[in-house]
Amino acid sequence: MQLQPASTGEALVRSRGLTDRDMSLLSYLDRHRVLTALQVTRLLFGSPHHARHRLTALYQRGVLARFRREIWPGSQPWRYTLGHVGAAVHAAATDTPLPKPSAVTEKVLRLAHSPHTEHLLGVNEFFTRLAGAARTRDGCTLAQWWPETITADACGGIVRPDGYGEYTDPHGTIGFFYEHDTGTETLDTLTDKITKYADLARAGIGKPVLFGLPRTTRERNLHDAITRRWPGGAPVPVATLAADHPAPNEPATDPVWLPAGQHRRRALTQLAARLGAPAQRHPVPRRTAA
């Protein structure tokens, strides 16, 4: 991790020459906290080579911080977050209080050592794949991508989704809550979450709930658990995607989503009609995409 600038003047020098794309990257990292080089490529760059080159340059200037764990064999890809200069520049650009360098250091260290960071990267992997599809295909847009904290606040604490998204392609639009499962929670815990989403729908916010699961066996077991708990059908629209489902396996474009109670997989924007998402008395509050 880069040392903090010795002075305001040095910070100004290090921030000189930041581009609009750099500022967009700072905004993404402020909201979504940590991204890999591949995820940044999907969001903002045309090639992984150019993304890595720019990320390295920004790291060397203290705009970004990065970390990774040593694994055998080799090492993890770098994880990038805001450095001292980047955090200060973003705060100045958004007219918010400038963070103390010690606070930035603490955030980086917590990310580097928190067991939750890999889960967060999994959530960001899903949404950056949607964003990458939207960037490279006509008529496609990821209009909303909210992180956990903003989504939970909008849900009034009834449920705490890992994210909220709204995706459009030429076939339609879907707004959804996303749950990223790593296989560590029990199936009862997952179905309990569905119960809470039903409570949320009764409160006036009804959206499909999408589960990203690590394996098709886990997916099959979850569907069986849903059927046992609600023989007449889940109380809210639910669909699942398994990470090891055979290619093609693009969550935005390919028919990889399996609705609860059905046997045919659908593309993302086909789910809204197939799931029969309930009408909302009070829509999810609008926020700008990161």
C-alpha positions, 0 to 999 in steps of 0.5 A, spaced: 500 500 500 502 506 498 504 511 503 500 517 504 502 524 501 507 528 505 503 534 504 497 537 500 501 540 495 504 533 494 497 530 493 495 535 488 501 533 484 499 526 484 492 527 482 494 531 476 492 529 470 486 524 472 481 523 466 474 522 466 474 515 466 479 515 472 474 519 476 468 514 474 473 508 477 473 512 483 466 513 484 465 505 482 470 504 488 467 509 493 460 505 492 462 498 491 469 498 495 473 493 491 474 491 484 479 486 480 482 488 474 478 484 470 472 487 473 474 494 472 476 492 465 468 490 464 466 497 467 471 502 463 476 499 459 476 496 452 482 491 454 485 487 460 492 490 458 490 497 458 486 496 464 492 493 468 497 498 465 492 504 468 491 501 474 498 500 476 499 507 474 494 510 479 496 505 484 503 508 484 501 515 485 497 513 491 490 514 487 489 507 488 491 502 493 491 494 492 492 488 496 492 480 495 493 474 499 498 469 497 496 462 495 499 456 493 501 455 487 501 463 485 498 469 488 491 472 487 489 477 482 490 484 485 484 487 489 483 495 488 480 500 492 481 507 493 488 510 496 489 516 500 489 520 494 483 517 490 479 518 496 481 525 497 479 527 490 473 523 490 471 527 496 473 533 494 469 532 487 462 530 491 463 536 496 463 531 502 468 531 507 475 529 506 477 523 509 483 522 514 489 518 511 488 514 517 481 512 516 483 510 509 488 506 511 484 502 516 479 501 510 484 498 506 486 494 511 479 491 513 478 489 506 485 486 505 483 481 511 476 481 512 473 474 510 467 478 507 471 481 502 471 475 497 463 475 498 463 482 496 468 481 490 463 475 488 457 480 488 461 485 484 463 479 479 455 478 477 454 486 477 460 487 472 458 482 468 451 485 467 455 492 466 460 489 461 454 486 457 451 492 457 457 496 454 458 491 448 451 490 446 446 495 443 440 496 446 442 494 453 443 498 459 444 496 467 441 502 469 441 501 477 446 497 481 446 498 488 451 495 493 448 492 500 448 498 504 444 502 500 439 497 498 438 495 505 436 502 507 431 502 501 428 496 504 427 499 511 431 493 514 426 488 512 431 484 508 438 485 507 440 484 499 447 483 497 445 488 491 439 491 487 439 492 479 435 494 473 437 491 467 434 492 460 436 489 453 431 489 447 427 484 450 425 487 456 427 490 463 427 487 469 428 490 476 431 485 481 434 483 488 440 479 488 443 474 493 450 471 492 451 464 495 457 461 497 454 455 500 456 456 507 449 458 509 444 452 510 438 451 505 433 453 511 437 460 512 436 461 504 428 460 504 428 464 511 430 470 506 425 468 501 420 469 507 423 476 508 422 478 501 415 476 502 414 481 508 418 486 503 413 485 498 407 486 503 410 492 505 409 494 498 416 493 494 415 486 490 421 484 486 424 478 483 429 475 487 435 472 484 440 467 487 447 466 484 449 459 487 456 456 486 454 449 484 448 446 480 447 441 486 446 446 491 441 449 486 437 443 485 437 442 493 435 449 494 429 448 489 427 442 493 427 446 499 423 451 496 418 446 494 417 443 500 416 449 504 411 452 499 408 446 495 403 451 492 409 456 490 414 460 493 411 467 496 415 471 491 418 470 484 425 467 485 430 464 480 437 461 480 443 461 477 449 456 478 456 458 477 458 451 474 452 451 469 455 448 462 457 454 458 454 459 455 453 462 462 453 469 461 448 472 466 445 477 462 444 474 455 444 467 456 438 462 458 441 460 465 436 462 470 431 457 473 425 460 476 422 456 482 417 451 480 419 451 473 424 446 469 426 451 463 431 456 464 430 463 461 434 469 459 435 475 464 429 479 461 425 474 460 424 472 467 419 478 469 414 475 465 415 468 467 416 469 474 409 474 474 413 479 479 407 482 483 405 490 482 408 495 486 404 500 491 411 503 492 416 502 487 424 502 490 426 509 490 430 511 484 438 512 485 443 514 480 447 508 477 454 508 480 
